[in-house]
Every structure is written in structure tokens, then in C-alpha cells.
Amino acid sequence: MTYRAGIIGTGGIAGMGILGMHDEEAIGQEKIRASHAGGYDETPGVELVAVADIDEESLHKFGEAWGIPSERRYEGHDAMLAAEDLDVVSVCTPSFLHRDHVVGAVKSETDPDVIWCEKPISSAVSDAEEMIEACDDADAELLVNHSFRFTDKLRRLHELVQEKGLLGDVHSVSSQFRMELLRNSTHLLDTLVYLLDARADRVSGYISGENEAVNSLDAGRAVDDAAGGGYALMDDGTFTTIDCTIPRNDSSMTLSFVGTEGKLYMNNDDGEWRYWSLEDGEHVEEPLPGIEGAWTWEDDYESAFSNAASHVVELLDGEATNRSPGREAARSLEIIVGFYISHYTGGDVSIPLDRPLRDVRITSW
């Protein structure tokens, strides 16, 4: 059988293309592979049959690019959810709308079995918790598109760190990526918590207020999302530093791990991963077992969306365990929210957040 998919939101990550990652003349005109629609298009067993957006011009531009019939282009997600029988719904709207669209989808008559939601999971921890609970109640999988988790190299690295003890007990991690925290650096933080398989226990943060996306996106509204960083002490004792203050053109996504059995250096932007085992008090460089080369945007990121869509089909078939569940996606969000609370209160913040703090909302796109 072929599963039926619908998309809420017709922005760049849905399939229109993103300025800064794609040529301007391609946006809205070509089928962009690195997108939800691109993932569905390349995956046997699932078909994109409907799309919804409140922006009529964007809706029809998307529909033309991806061959969605005019009668299945809906102005507003409620109309699509009421009219279509969908197995999976992609939520590709700004993060402050994710709660309404995810909860609305799983409670609708279409009753999807999988929600493929864009990162970050939401803009408030309490919203994320409500989304997770609603999906649990509906027996639906909430799959969050932290796309690095859908690459073979990072999955193998996770196996080496968590199952093979590649690094032993990790003492410290230092990491860097570009501004802004929610829009971009949620990828860095999710990679961090994924490889450590840990949750923050205490954080201290700094927010610069800089947001270069305002100009690149020609944004019509102000948002809270900005450059920032700080430290996070994880619940396994690992001390981590996070610097996401760097402009896009100057940045590289880097993480450096130091453990009792070795050291690991990851530079995704420049395609360099290096590993040193600790032998008799000396670090000896060795290849990473089962990993050829290093992660790159051109190859691994591009293929992550078709890998994710294939994983959607596996979940619908009942043949897989969710690789990027909502509960794990909330781990990176609570660090980011903690940074904001710490900056504006001048103190450390404990995780999990107390109830009033779980309601703090950080708006982004």
C-alpha cells in the first residue's frame, strides 16, 4: 500500500527552498531535495497528496512546484485535516505554531499515525510536553526533524559512543555553531544530547540579542530568537560549553569530546572527524570504526530527508523505533530556554524547569 502524507506550512523546509542554502531563482520553482516534500518524493511507499497554508500565494506556488492538485491545496490546516484521510502529517510552520498544529492534527478526524514535526519541537517547554502527551494519547508517533539523526554516520557514531564505549566516560564537551539558538543551533544541541544520551541538570546562559536572519529573511516581525550560549552540566556529570554566537559565514559546527578512553573532534562544515584513543597515558589517532570520511552538508544533510521519510514509512509499518522522539527533542529546547532565563535573571537554572518557567516562550520562525 501507499501511505498518504499532508504538509502544514509551505515555507522553505517544506519544499520551497531556503535563501542562503539555495539559489534565489530556485526557490518555489524547483523540487528541493532537502525538504519534507523532497523526502516524500524520493521514498517508495508514501505520497504527498495535500498541503495547507494560510498564505494563498505561497500555497499555490508550492502546489505548482510539487504537482499538488488545486483541490488539495487548503487555506488553513483545519480544512485539510477535516477533508483528507492522512497517515502522516508534516508540520513545517514556525516553532511557536507547532503546538497548535501538532495537537490539532492528532485530535482531528484524519487521525494520522505519524507527525513529522520540524525542529525545534516548539518555543516553550510546556508546549512540547502537551504535544508529546497528545501524541501518546492518540497512539501517534511524534518524529522531530533534527535531521542529523537520520544520517548513517551520526547513527554509527552514536553506537560507537553509547554501545561500544569509544570515549569511555565523557568528562567534557566544547561546541560551537552559528547564531541563532532556535533556528540553527538546536541542531548542535540535539547532536550533543543524542551522542551523550543525557539531559541537562543545570545551565547558565548568555543571549547577545543578535539575529542575522532578520535581514536574510526580510522578516516582517520581531522574534526573540538570537545568538547565545553558555554552559550545561549534564545529568551524567559531563560539563559542556556551547557557543552559538558566530555569524553564518564565519561558523563551523564543531564538537570536541574528552573522555576516559579517548578524544573526538567533529567539524561538520569542513568535513573533518578525528578520533584519538587513550593508550598508556598517550592519545593515539585512529580511524573511526565503520565510518568512512566525515559528515558533510552536501551529502549527509541532503540525504537526511529521504532517510527520514523512509523512517516514517518504517514507523507506519510498525517495523522501527522512533529515532527522534519528542521527549528527546525537548532536551535541546529546555537548554535553550534555560539560557534565556539565566541571562535575564542573572543566575543558574535547574533542569527540569519549574512550572512557571516551562511556560516561557521563545519566538522564532
Buried (B, 14 or more C-beta within 10 A) or exposed (E): EEBBBBBBBBBBBBBBBBBEBBEEEBBBBBBBBBBBBBBBBBBEBBEBBBBBBBEEEBBBBBBEBBEBEEEBBBBEBBEBBEBBEBBBBBBBBBBBBBBBBBBBBBBBEBBBBBBBBBBBBBBBBBBBBBBBEBBBEBEBBBBBBBBBBBBBBBBBBBEBBBEEEBBBEBEEBBBBBBBBBBBBBBBBBBBBBBBBEBBBBBBBBBBBEBBBBBEEBEEEEEBBBBBBBBBBBBEEEBBBBBBBBBEBEEBBBBBBBBBEBBBBBBBBBEBBBBBBBBEEEEEEEEEBEEBEEBBBBEEBBBBBBBBBBBBBBBBBEEEBEBBBBBBBBBBBBBBBBBBBBBBEEEEBBEBBBEEEBBEBBBBBB
